[in-house]
Amino acid sequence: MNEELAQKLKSLRLGGLLAHWDDYLKLAADQRFSHGRLLTHVLEEEYRIKREKARQLRLQRARLPEPWVIETFPFDQQPKLNKKKIMALYDSLGYLTHSQNIIWLGGTGCGKTGLATSFLTHAINQGYSARYILFAELIAEFYQSVADHSEAKVLKKYLCWDCLLIDEIGYVEVEPVQVGLFFTLMHKRHKKRPTLITSNLGFSDWGSFLKNNHLTAALIDRLTENSHVINMKQCVSLRPKLPSEP
């Protein structure tokens, strides 16, 4: 390939064709491709490469703590978890197409974050934009936004994601203004875009850290109206136990 043609391919952002030019020509000669078949093959490969690059970029922007996928979740270690129900929800994509929330409730280490992250990764693989954030980090960002009067900007940022995962709700106490912003975020995402939530506390305990019974009741009402709630309270911890000291 001459330099002029290489520059044109770069300008058109046809990186796959540029990188595999000789491979395509050799394949066409070995397989005796017609012109039409060669063009179809090249376009399909370029399309595949661009889709994969876009997927990788969405994964990077999601800021996932770990690259968990549903295939590696140890369902055999959680016999009290309804695997059939979870896999049906996962495979149907209903939570994405119908903007439904999914809420995982259970003790520390039982796999809530792993499952939630698997669903978020699934959304990314289906072409949706997604973001992971710890509840404590979200609340801290809300607090800072009040100080610099950027509440609207912060809310807009988290409203724009097709699928949002808020992890570990219940580990920190929040101030009234933060509760209000969190409620506003959930209210504006309600039935418009799915939100995935994990919490180590049952709904009856949310008032202990939100400190506002009225908003807590309204928030839970919003969340559960269009949600799948997965109860993992009877599931065991999957974290390895340290050997007991003599």
TABEL-V913284 format. One record per helix or strand of 2 or more residues. SS is the DSSP state (@ for helix, = for strand). FROM is the first residue (numbers start at 0). LEN is the number of residues. Records with the same first field share a line. If there is no record, write none. Layout:
# TABEL-V913284
SS->FROM-LEN, FROM-LEN
This chain:
# TABEL-V913284
@->2-9, 14-5, 20-11, 34-28, 69-3, 74-3, 82-10, 93-4, 111-14, 134-13, 150-9, 175-14, 202-3, 206-4, 212-13
=->100-6, 129-5, 162-7, 193-6, 226-6
